[in-house]
Structure formats: C-alpha cells, structure tokens
Amino acid sequence: PPLDAEALSVNTSYLTAVSNDYSYDEIFARMLRAQGHKGDVLLAISTSGNSKNILKAMDVAREKKMISIALTGESG
C-alpha cells in the first residue's frame, strides 16, 4: 500500500500563515496537533538540537504517542 508521508516544511502558505498568526516556534507543532496520530513517525532534524520549532514538535509527538527520531548536531 502507499505510504502516507509529508515533509512538514514544504507548504509555504501554511508556514507563513501560522508564523504570522501564532509564532514561527509553532509551525510544526500546530501541524502535528492536526495531523499526527499514535504510531506515526516524526523525523526531526536540527543542526543545533535546540530549535524551538523542532522541540515543540517533539513535545506534541510525545503527547500523541508518536514515534520520534531526532538528528542533531554535536551539541543537541
């Protein structure tokens, strides 16, 4: 069967709307609140490991009992 997968960073209309109305820190967390489900996988990438938008997305994934994988730089 097909794999339901989406890169959260590619919908520029959504990203600009959410960052304008809420905060850039909320862009990925807000999308996961709407579309994430238990058992889904979140692959989060942050060079620093400290990006607030990535950390908030990881928090939402944990709340929704999603599987989270993070790739970070050496200090993350």
Summary of the structure (lengths in Angstrom):
residues: 76
radius of gyration: 12.4
end to end distance: 35.5
largest distance: 38.6
contacts: 188
relative contact order: 0.20
helix: 45%
strand: 16%
